[in-house]
Amino acid sequence: MFDGFDMSKMQDMIQNMQEKAKELEEKSKATTFRVKSGGGLVEVVSNGAGEIVDITIDDSLLEDKDSLQILLISAVNDALKMAEDNKKTQALNMFGGLNPFGNK
C-alpha cells in the first residue's frame, strides 16, 4: 500500500511546515492593526495574534458610558476580525493558495 513512500520526506515536510507556522506566528505578533470608531473617538490596536495591545479613548466619551461601550465594542471587534483575517491569509499563503478553511 505504501510502496515507494519515503517516510523521511514526510517528516521533513512536516518539520518544514511547523517551522513556517512558528515564523508566521512571530510575524503576526509583530503586525499591528489600528481601528478607529466614532470618528476617531475610540482607537484600538491589536497585534496579528489577536491580542489587544492599546486602547485610546477621547476624554469627551468619559461622561457617556453607553456611547463609550458601543464604540469600544465596535472597535475591538473590528480589530480582532482584522487579525483573524490576517491569520487566514498567511495560512493560505503557507499552503500555496489551497484553502483549508473551506470558504473565502
JOKA-V453028 format. One line per field, one symbol per residue. phi: phi as a letter, one per 40 degrees, with the letter a starting at -180 (. if undefined). burial: 1 if it has 9 or more other C-alpha atoms within 8 Angstrom, else 0. A space follows every 10 residues. Layout:
phi = ???
burial = ???
//
This chain:
phi = .bdgcccccc cccccccccc cccccccccc cbbbbbbggg cbbbbbcccg bcbabbbcdc cccbdccdcc cccccccccc ccccccdccc cccccggccc cgac
burial = 0000000000 0000000001 0001101110 0111111000 1111111111 0100100000 1000000100 1101110111 0111011001 0100000010 0000
//
